Amino acid sequence: YEYSDYNSSDEQSLTFDSYTIPEDDSELGQSRLLEVDNRVVVPAKTHLRMIVTSADVLHSRAVPSLGVKCDAVPGRLNQTSISVQREGVCHGQCSEIRGTNHASMRAPGYIGRLLSPLWLSRIFSNRPLRFRCELPKELL
């Protein structure tokens, strides 16, 4: 698939930014350098299709607790399936260090039963969820 095929579709999508919380701003009980300011939320006991791409360089996104690893290539779409069975927080990261600050690219998500009406409307309307994970500007 080409990125332009996906980007030019008439479907609306939900987009949001997610930044790694710097170590100095972490609160007691938070995982060091694993927390972000805006987590992805998905429902438990579902099957999801994840479509990934990159706007800049190669990325390799991984969520070990879900058994998922997928490469994001600029200008191309890659997809993988995820079978989400249990509730809780799962931590994802860029698993292959290919540039400056890739080690700081985190993507934790929350898997739960109770989701907000906005999330539910997007999930059940078959609209894609676009997630952009970026580094805090002070790390660039």
KAGI-V869015 format. One record per pair of residues at least 24 apart in sequence whose ideal C-beta (glycine too) atoms are under 6 Angstrom apart, sorted by sequence separation. I is the first residue (numbers start at 1). J is the second residue. D is the distance in Angstrom with one decimal. If there is no record, write none. Layout:
i=I j=J d=D
i=I j=J d=D
//
This chain:
i=53 j=77 d=5.3
i=66 j=90 d=5.9
i=87 j=111 d=5.2
i=65 j=90 d=4.6
i=87 j=112 d=5.2
i=51 j=77 d=5.6
i=52 j=78 d=5.3
i=107 j=133 d=5.0
i=63 j=90 d=5.5
i=84 j=111 d=5.5
i=51 j=79 d=4.8
i=105 j=133 d=5.7
i=63 j=92 d=3.9
i=50 j=80 d=5.3
i=104 j=135 d=5.6
i=49 j=81 d=5.6
i=50 j=82 d=5.9
i=62 j=95 d=3.9
i=48 j=82 d=4.6
i=101 j=135 d=5.1
i=59 j=94 d=5.4
i=60 j=95 d=4.9
i=104 j=139 d=5.8
i=47 j=83 d=5.3
i=60 j=96 d=4.1
i=46 j=84 d=5.3
i=101 j=139 d=5.0
i=44 j=84 d=5.8
i=58 j=98 d=5.5
i=42 j=84 d=6.0
i=57 j=99 d=5.5
i=44 j=87 d=4.7
i=3 j=53 d=5.1
i=34 j=91 d=5.1
i=44 j=111 d=5.0
i=39 j=108 d=5.4
i=40 j=109 d=4.0
i=41 j=110 d=5.0
i=42 j=111 d=5.6
i=44 j=113 d=5.9
i=36 j=106 d=5.7
i=39 j=109 d=5.6
i=6 j=77 d=5.5
i=39 j=110 d=5.1
i=3 j=75 d=5.2
i=34 j=106 d=5.5
i=36 j=108 d=5.9
i=43 j=115 d=5.9
i=3 j=77 d=6.0
i=1 j=77 d=3.7
i=41 j=119 d=5.6
i=20 j=104 d=5.2
i=20 j=106 d=5.1
i=40 j=131 d=5.6
i=14 j=122 d=4.8
i=13 j=127 d=5.7
i=12 j=127 d=5.6
i=13 j=128 d=4.7
i=14 j=129 d=5.2
i=15 j=130 d=4.5
i=17 j=132 d=5.7
i=18 j=133 d=5.1
i=11 j=127 d=5.6
i=13 j=130 d=4.7
i=19 j=136 d=5.0
//
